[in-house]
């Protein structure tokens, strides 16, 4: 997924990892905004992929979502 690579690059720029240079003049706030934008791209792509699975493979998204929510409750992320 191309978007995941772009997110990784944005995080690397924010963390100022070796070999990854932020654009000239970019502030920390700019880099945080870049990460947020890339996260939204990843989220949108993931949701689109779920609907493709539903359409092409008759995936029951509602049951998969229910399983996922149950897992989050068991782990204490949801109450």
Secondary structure as UniProt FT lines:
FT   HELIX           2..15
FT   TURN            18..19
FT   TURN            24..25
FT   HELIX           28..57
FT   HELIX           61..74
FT   TURN            75..76
//
